[in-house]
């Protein structure tokens, strides 16, 4: 008799295979030499000599280098400012006692739900009023504060015993020295968790930058890929599209490979994105 | 001279008092100063926009000027009179019913099947998680090809089985379900993570007790595991509902709301009104409707959220 767990394992293997076919196809198609859009484009079998031609063409025709730089500026720029704002606010909520603390904390929590995409219309007007329409700063500005990050840092700081700071305070350290030299190094797991979620969210974002940015030279990867996808529709250069998609996904998958455990933890903790 | 001698301590006492007062004031203000950058930004991009969008929804531009005119609820009556908006609400409901229960059920089943540690399970978990890590735009551009009639990945392999595929994105009766398929594919692995974490918190004693009492696999799932995972389910449900309302990247890339409005979701409608039709009042009214729904979900679940986050940490 076949054991039930074996059946389940076999079934899962089949399901996971089907689940992965879109990626499998991307990988195969992006290295397939013939990009004429023939009948074999859909084949998942790598029955060819792999070529870099699709990637080279994607880089030439798609300005991917510019998109990479812009996306990196946006994602890392947001993260850098966020680390400052969430550390300060997280510290205040975790360590200080002040009137209205719980109320303000709930005000923060509420923001977790009111995710920015729903407010694109008024936020776009704010960005226009500030003279930031069309600039990368305009894309970044609404994300400089993060309720989720504040929440995460508050939890992380709370888990650190107070003895360390008290010792530093007795030695005459200032609060910012304590925060920078004592608390932040100990909060590294929380920071990494937040950094992964934030980087991923803003690397992947599409609708908001699409509304704010107007010049080709300022576009991000997702916008570039979308216009790329719409552009190939007529030409049926599917190998090229697969290569372009892979170029957009690759940094994330690489990051995932390196930080797999933290990724899973932070992913789970977040629920909501950066 | 004596006057100086007698006044000196008094003066320094006043100074000291003033200094301690200032120090105390600084100490009082300090927490608020630390919160100020975050609060200002949250106010500017979350709370004020809500006020602004409510105000906008009650006003209309006077043609040819920058002046605005109070129009009461006319934007709302226009909005609900717009067939495209009503259709987008219906579509969004179908989209929610199609994506949320299915992706959550798959997530739970995946988690149950892959909860044991081990290298193969770890790889399979990672592969199921992959779709949730790539941009929705990237997923959409892959499915562009997958759904291609005739030569796409779907039709190619369905054809080998002798099945004729549908016009996945071009048929008004099918297109929304194709988008639902993409969303389930993309999110199930993500929700699986929460169930994996939830399963870890279940004590094995309870499951063993149920097994000893003669409960079979289905009974254990139905009467023990699912009820005990209720907080996780509530948490995932909130995330899934937010996703349903806030993610339309695939609509923009694949269908642009068509064919004949069959894939128009509410946020896409808002995007279209604001971005293409410049109907600010109507876009604002639609935003208010969406925000109210999100607020209702959030107020309802604030407690659950905190519980869920604790369970996951």
Contacts between the chains, C-beta under 8 A, distances in Angstrom:
chain1	res1	chain2	res2	distance
A	4	B	217	7.8
A	8	B	113	5.4
A	9	B	113	7.8
A	9	B	120	7.8
A	11	B	113	7.7
A	12	B	110	7.7
A	12	B	113	5.0
A	12	B	114	6.6
A	12	B	124	6.1
A	13	B	124	7.4
A	15	B	110	8.0
A	16	B	124	4.7
A	16	B	127	5.2
A	16	B	128	6.3
A	19	B	127	6.5
A	19	B	128	5.8
A	19	B	131	7.4
A	19	B	185	6.9
A	19	B	189	7.7
A	20	B	127	5.1
A	20	B	130	7.2
A	21	B	153	6.9
A	22	B	131	7.6
A	22	B	139	7.5
A	22	B	142	4.8
A	22	B	143	7.1
A	22	B	146	6.1
A	22	B	153	7.5
A	22	B	185	7.6
A	23	B	130	6.2
A	23	B	142	8.0
A	25	B	142	7.3
A	25	B	145	7.5
A	25	B	146	7.2
A	25	B	153	5.4
A	26	B	142	6.0
A	29	B	145	7.8
A	37	B	151	7.5
A	39	B	151	6.0
A	39	B	156	7.9
A	41	B	145	7.6
A	41	B	151	6.3
A	42	B	145	7.8
A	42	B	151	6.0
A	42	B	152	6.1
A	42	B	153	4.7
A	42	B	155	7.7
A	42	B	156	3.4
A	42	B	157	7.3
A	43	B	156	7.2
A	44	B	153	7.8
A	84	B	37	7.4
A	85	B	37	4.8
A	85	B	38	4.8
A	85	B	41	7.0
A	86	B	38	7.2
A	88	B	34	4.3
A	88	B	35	7.3
A	88	B	37	6.6
A	88	B	38	7.2
A	89	B	34	6.3
A	89	B	35	5.2
A	89	B	37	7.6
A	89	B	38	4.3
A	89	B	39	8.0
A	91	B	34	6.3
A	92	B	31	4.6
A	92	B	34	4.1
A	92	B	35	5.2
A	96	B	30	7.3
A	96	B	31	4.4
A	96	B	34	7.5
A	98	B	28	7.4
A	98	B	31	4.1
A	98	B	32	7.1
A	101	B	31	7.5
A	104	B	35	6.5
A	104	B	39	7.3
A	106	B	302	7.4
A	107	B	39	7.9
A	107	B	42	7.6
A	107	B	47	8.0
A	108	B	38	7.5
A	108	B	42	7.0
A	109	B	302	6.3
A	109	B	305	7.1
A	109	B	306	7.7
A	110	B	298	6.2
A	110	B	302	7.6
A	111	B	42	5.4
A	111	B	46	4.9
A	112	B	298	7.5
A	112	B	305	7.1
A	113	B	238	7.9
A	113	B	242	6.9
A	113	B	294	5.6
A	113	B	295	7.2
A	113	B	297	6.7
A	113	B	298	3.2
A	113	B	301	8.0
A	114	B	46	5.4
A	114	B	50	7.3
A	114	B	291	6.8
A	114	B	294	6.1
A	114	B	295	7.3
A	114	B	298	7.3
A	115	B	242	6.1
A	115	B	246	5.2
A	115	B	294	7.7
A	116	B	45	6.9
A	116	B	46	7.7
A	117	B	246	4.2
A	117	B	247	7.4
A	117	B	267	6.5
A	118	B	245	6.6
A	118	B	246	5.8
A	118	B	267	7.0
A	118	B	287	6.7
A	118	B	290	5.2
A	118	B	291	5.8
A	118	B	294	6.1
A	119	B	45	7.3
A	119	B	46	6.9
A	119	B	49	4.5
A	119	B	50	7.2
A	119	B	53	6.9
A	119	B	287	6.9
A	119	B	291	7.3
A	120	B	270	7.3
A	120	B	271	7.0
A	120	B	274	7.3
A	121	B	53	6.5
A	121	B	56	7.7
A	121	B	270	6.3
A	121	B	274	4.7
A	121	B	280	7.3
A	121	B	283	4.9
A	121	B	284	6.2
A	121	B	287	5.4
A	122	B	48	7.8
A	122	B	49	3.7
A	122	B	50	7.7
A	122	B	52	4.3
A	122	B	53	4.6
A	122	B	56	6.9
A	122	B	284	7.4
A	122	B	287	7.3
A	123	B	45	5.7
A	123	B	49	5.4
A	124	B	274	7.3
A	125	B	52	7.1
A	126	B	44	6.6
A	126	B	45	6.9
A	126	B	48	7.6
A	126	B	49	6.8
A	126	B	52	7.7
A	141	B	41	7.8
A	141	B	45	7.3
A	142	B	41	7.6
A	142	B	44	7.9
A	142	B	45	3.9
A	144	B	37	7.8
A	144	B	41	5.1
A	145	B	37	6.8
A	145	B	38	4.2
A	145	B	39	7.7
A	145	B	40	7.8
A	145	B	41	3.6
A	145	B	42	5.1
A	145	B	45	7.8
A	146	B	38	7.9
A	147	B	42	6.8
A	150	B	38	6.1
A	151	B	309	7.5
A	155	B	313	6.6
A	200	B	133	6.5
A	203	B	135	7.1
A	204	B	134	7.3
A	204	B	135	3.8
A	204	B	136	6.9
A	204	B	137	7.6
A	205	B	135	7.8
A	206	B	135	6.6
A	206	B	136	6.7
A	206	B	137	4.8
A	206	B	249	4.4
A	206	B	252	7.4
A	207	B	248	6.7
A	207	B	249	6.2
A	207	B	252	7.2
A	207	B	267	7.8
A	207	B	271	6.8
A	210	B	252	7.5
A	211	B	271	7.6
A	211	B	274	7.9
A	211	B	275	6.4
A	221	B	135	7.7
A	222	B	135	5.1
A	222	B	137	4.4
A	222	B	138	7.6
A	222	B	249	7.5
A	225	B	135	7.6
A	225	B	137	5.5
A	225	B	138	6.3
A	225	B	141	5.9
A	226	B	137	5.3
A	226	B	140	7.8
A	226	B	141	7.2
A	226	B	249	8.0
A	226	B	252	7.0
A	226	B	253	5.1
A	228	B	141	7.5
A	229	B	137	7.9
A	229	B	140	7.4
A	229	B	141	3.8
A	229	B	144	5.6
A	229	B	253	6.0
A	230	B	253	7.3
A	233	B	144	7.5
A	238	B	145	5.3
A	241	B	141	6.0
A	241	B	144	7.2
A	241	B	145	6.6
A	242	B	142	7.7
A	242	B	145	7.5
A	244	B	141	7.5
A	245	B	138	4.9
A	245	B	141	5.3
A	245	B	142	5.8
A	248	B	134	7.7
A	248	B	135	6.2
A	248	B	137	7.6
A	248	B	138	5.0
A	249	B	133	8.0
A	249	B	134	4.6
A	249	B	135	7.4
A	249	B	138	5.3
A	252	B	133	5.4
A	252	B	134	6.4
A	253	B	130	7.3
A	253	B	133	7.1
A	253	B	134	7.8
A	256	B	126	7.7
A	256	B	130	8.0
A	256	B	133	5.9
A	260	B	126	6.9
A	263	B	133	8.0
A	264	B	129	7.6
A	264	B	193	6.2
A	267	B	129	7.9
A	267	B	132	8.0
A	267	B	190	7.1
A	267	B	193	5.7
A	268	B	193	4.8
A	268	B	194	6.0
A	268	B	197	5.3
A	268	B	312	4.8
A	269	B	309	6.9
A	269	B	312	5.7
A	269	B	313	5.9
A	271	B	194	7.4
A	271	B	235	6.6
A	271	B	238	7.8
A	271	B	239	5.0
A	271	B	305	8.0
A	271	B	308	7.2
A	271	B	309	7.1
A	271	B	312	7.4
A	272	B	239	6.7
A	272	B	242	7.0
